[in-house]
């Protein structure tokens, strides 16, 4: 009988002991379930402002001299941005802008289209926001009118300075707001007059990245 009792005790220990050892593991699994790879939340790529793009712009041109008094502008833009660090970028941009406005003065100079090529440097303070400044060359087609002489057209070089902000809607589309100062070369109009081709521009646009 003593031998049978020992044998039954050994059998009970053999059957119960594994469940005692595995119990804490089961409890831990219940509290901290393992997340399967296919059940993990998908990784969403953050938008950035690097790479080539093209887009469209509209805005308002306000002259400070004998150029167009005021004009609505519209055009196209293309450029490329390069990453210097996680938050710093540099780039180049070119645009072509049409200016349909007309000066009301009798002796006048009207800028009918303007193209600029600028270098840009920007800072990305937030995931979806880019702040930037730019400077570069400007080329404009200017129609000059003199009373009794007629109208002449020529191309003039100058410079452009600007600053702006860009908001990324997603990885491909960004919205842009920009302010520019444009100065084209002055030219005498006769009778002591000259055409002062300086203007400020406020522009808004949409860029598409590829």
C-alpha positions in Angstrom: 0.0 0.0 0.0 2.8 2.4 0.8 4.4 1.7 -2.6 1.0 2.3 -4.3 0.6 5.6 -2.5 4.0 6.8 -3.6 3.3 5.7 -7.1 0.0 7.6 -7.2 1.7 10.7 -5.7 4.4 10.6 -8.4 1.8 10.2 -11.1 -0.2 13.2 -9.8 2.9 15.4 -9.7 3.8 14.4 -13.2 0.4 15.3 -14.5 0.0 18.6 -12.6 3.5 20.1 -12.7 3.5 21.1 -16.4 0.2 22.9 -16.0 1.6 24.8 -13.1 4.6 25.9 -15.1 2.6 26.9 -18.1 -0.1 28.8 -16.2 1.9 32.1 -15.8 2.8 32.0 -19.5 -0.9 31.6 -20.5 -1.8 34.5 -18.1 0.9 36.7 -19.6 -0.3 36.0 -23.1 -3.8 36.9 -22.1 -2.7 40.2 -20.6 -0.1 41.0 -23.4 -1.3 39.3 -26.6 1.2 39.0 -29.4 0.2 41.3 -32.3 0.6 39.4 -35.6 2.5 41.1 -38.4 -0.5 41.3 -40.6 -2.6 42.9 -37.8 -0.1 45.7 -37.2 -1.1 49.3 -38.2 0.2 50.2 -41.7 3.1 52.6 -41.9 1.9 55.9 -43.5 4.6 57.8 -45.4 4.9 61.4 -44.3 4.7 64.0 -47.1 7.8 65.8 -48.1 8.8 68.6 -50.5 11.7 67.0 -52.3 11.9 66.1 -56.0 10.6 67.5 -59.3 7.1 69.2 -59.6 5.0 71.3 -61.9 1.9 73.4 -61.2 -0.3 76.4 -61.9 -0.4 79.9 -60.3 -2.8 82.8 -60.1 -2.5 86.1 -58.3 -2.3 89.9 -58.4 0.4 92.2 -59.7 0.6 95.8 -58.2 3.0 98.2 -59.9 4.8 100.9 -58.1 5.8 102.9 -61.2 4.7 103.6 -64.7 4.1 99.9 -65.4 0.6 98.3 -65.3 -1.4 100.0 -62.5 -2.8 96.6 -61.4 -3.3 93.3 -63.1 -4.5 89.8 -62.4 -1.8 87.3 -63.3 -1.8 83.6 -64.2 0.8 81.1 -65.3 2.6 77.8 -64.9 5.6 76.8 -62.8 8.1 73.9 -62.7 11.0 73.1 -60.4 13.0 70.6 -58.4 13.9 70.5 -54.7 16.9 68.8 -53.1 17.2 67.5 -49.6 20.1 68.9 -47.5 18.9 67.5 -44.2 15.7 66.2 -42.6 14.3 69.8 -42.4 16.5 71.9 -44.9 16.0 71.9 -48.7 17.4 73.8 -51.6 16.0 74.0 -55.1 15.5 75.8 -58.4 12.2 77.0 -59.9 11.1 78.6 -63.2 7.8 80.1 -64.1 6.0 81.8 -67.0 3.4 84.5 -66.1 0.9 86.3 -68.3 -0.1 89.9 -67.3 -3.2 91.0 -69.3 -3.6 94.4 -67.4 -3.0 97.7 -69.2 -1.7 101.0 -67.9 -4.1 104.0 -68.3 -1.4 106.6 -68.8 -0.8 108.0 -72.3 3.0 107.5 -72.0 3.3 104.1 -70.6 5.1 100.7 -70.4 3.1 97.5 -70.1 4.6 94.2 -69.1 2.7 91.6 -71.0 4.5 88.5 -69.8 7.1 87.7 -67.2 9.4 84.7 -66.7 11.6 84.1 -63.7 14.3 81.6 -62.7 15.1 81.5 -59.0 17.2 79.6 -56.5 15.4 78.6 -53.4 16.2 77.6 -49.8 13.6 76.3 -47.4 13.0 75.1 -43.9 10.4 72.5 -42.9 9.3 73.3 -39.3 6.4 70.8 -39.4 5.7 67.6 -41.4 3.4 69.3 -43.8 4.7 72.9 -43.9 7.6 74.4 -45.8 8.8 78.0 -45.4 11.2 79.3 -48.1 12.9 82.3 -49.6 14.1 82.8 -53.2 16.1 85.1 -55.5 16.9 85.1 -59.2 16.6 86.5 -62.7 13.5 87.9 -64.3 12.8 88.4 -68.0 9.8 90.4 -69.2 8.2 91.5 -72.5 7.5 95.2 -72.3 5.3 97.2 -74.7 6.2 100.9 -74.6 3.8 103.5 -75.9 4.7 107.1 -76.7 2.1 109.6 -77.9 2.7 110.5 -81.5 5.4 107.8 -81.9 3.6 104.5 -81.5 4.1 101.3 -79.6 7.3 99.3 -79.4 8.0 96.0 -77.7 11.2 94.7 -76.2 12.6 92.1 -73.8 14.1 93.3 -70.5 16.1 91.6 -67.8 15.9 92.2 -64.1 15.7 90.4 -60.8 13.2 88.9 -58.5 13.1 88.4 -54.7 10.5 86.5 -52.8 9.3 84.4 -49.9 6.5 81.9 -49.4 5.0 78.9 -47.7 3.9 75.5 -48.9 1.4 73.1 -47.4 1.5 69.4 -48.3 -2.0 67.9 -48.8 -0.4 64.5 -49.4 2.7 63.0 -50.9 1.9 64.4 -54.4 -0.1 67.6 -54.0 1.0 70.9 -52.3 -0.6 74.3 -52.0 1.6 77.4 -52.3 1.3 81.0 -51.2 4.1 83.4 -52.3 5.1 87.1 -52.3 7.5 88.5 -54.9 9.3 91.8 -55.7 10.2 92.2 -59.4 12.4 94.9 -60.9 13.0 95.2 -64.6 15.4 97.5 -66.3 14.2 101.1 -66.7 14.2 102.7 -70.2 13.8 106.4 -71.1 10.5 107.3 -72.7 11.4 110.8 -73.9 10.4 114.3 -72.5 12.2 113.5 -69.3 10.1 110.4 -68.6 11.2 106.8 -68.0 9.4 103.6 -67.4 9.8 102.3 -63.9 9.0 98.6 -64.1 8.8 97.6 -60.4 6.0 95.6 -59.0 4.9 93.4 -56.1 3.1 90.1 -56.7 1.0 88.0 -54.5 0.5 84.5 -55.9 -1.3 81.3 -54.9 -0.9 77.9 -56.6 -1.0 74.1 -56.6 2.0 71.9 -57.3 2.0 68.3 -58.4 5.0 66.1 -57.6 6.2 63.1 -59.6 
